[in-house]
Amino acid sequence: MARRRWLPLGMLAVMIAMAPTAHIARAGSAQPAPAAHLYIMFLPGLCAYTNSDPYCHGRIDAGARARSTFRTLIAELATARVVYTPLFYSYNPSDAGGYTVSGTHQTVARSVDALERELRAARQRDPSAHIDLVGHSLGGVVAASWAVTNGRQYGFHASRGLLQVVNSIVTFDSPLHGLQNTLGNNLVTRLFGGDVAYSLQPDSETIKEILFFPNQWWRTKGRLHSVANRADIVVPPAESLLGQTRQVNDTACNRDLLFLRSCHGAVLADTVLNRFIACHWITTSDQCNPRPTPTPMPTATPTPVPPTPTITPTIALPPPPAISPTP
């Protein structure tokens, strides 16, 4: 009877002793954090006027216009099998899905605020997100201006700036030095107008902030890669090159300024250039560089050893006995 009374108590003691161990095992088996995800934010440029491109009218669909602007690069990213989530920039801080023609004419500072909101929203949805920014013309200026303002230091906390999770900024034909040539300046200031014209002057706060940081900073901390077209008469290379640079000479352009071919934006359709960007400037795109197939080492063939000849031993026979002649 004593054994039956103490058996349940003994089992209970064993269970209590094992309970902490089981809890520790469950805590130690937690799954690791998911791998960082790549997001690419596409920033189209200025809508000069209504119907200046097929999307510049009414409420502009941010996704549709960005996909059209960067269609060659998007195709090359697909060819390279780059895995990413696309983000499409809206110039409207209150509407991430769309904006208006006049919205692109606002100050660059207001456009930077819109970019900050969208990037923070993406980071909140995915805390492990890493981001690339790709901008054309004004879109590239917005990205660069964001990098040296909100991106570098959010409020009074430098550690909260999202530039630290940006791997690459790529700009196409963007006036990062301001509109210095007469033609480009007159087009934006007199024809299109708006506050953006003043933001793009070489002596504006926007441009001075961008150029305050030396080229070495843009190459390392800012991670900026800029493309310029020697044939671009609106934003020539002297106005657009900063950080890591690449120049092309894309002259296959349509007449888009009355009787002139501005070639502004021709780089967007350059397949070879966009393949280079997808393979070398966009994060995690090492898929474009296949690893060489290792050459198998030849198997060493052993040198045949000739067989050792068999030597038959020679047996010495005794000489025959001498035969005495018969008398």
Secondary structure, 3 states (H helix, E strand, C coil): CHHHHHHHHHHHHHHHHHHHHHHHHHHHCCCCCCCCEEEEEEECCCCCCCCCCCCCCCCEEHHHHHHHHCHHHHHHHHHCCCCCEEEECCCCCCCCCEECCHHHHCCHHHHHHHHHHHHHHHHHHCCCEEEEEEEECHHHHHHHHHHHCCCCCECCEHHHCHHHHEEEEEEECCCCCCCCCHHHHHHHHHHHCCHHHHHCCCCCHHHHHHHHCCHHHHHHCCCEEEEEECCCCCCCHHHHCCCEEEEECCCCCCCCECCECCCCCHHHHCHHHHHHHHHHHCCCCHHHCCCCCCCCCCCCCCCCCCCCCCCCCCCCCCCCCCCCCCC
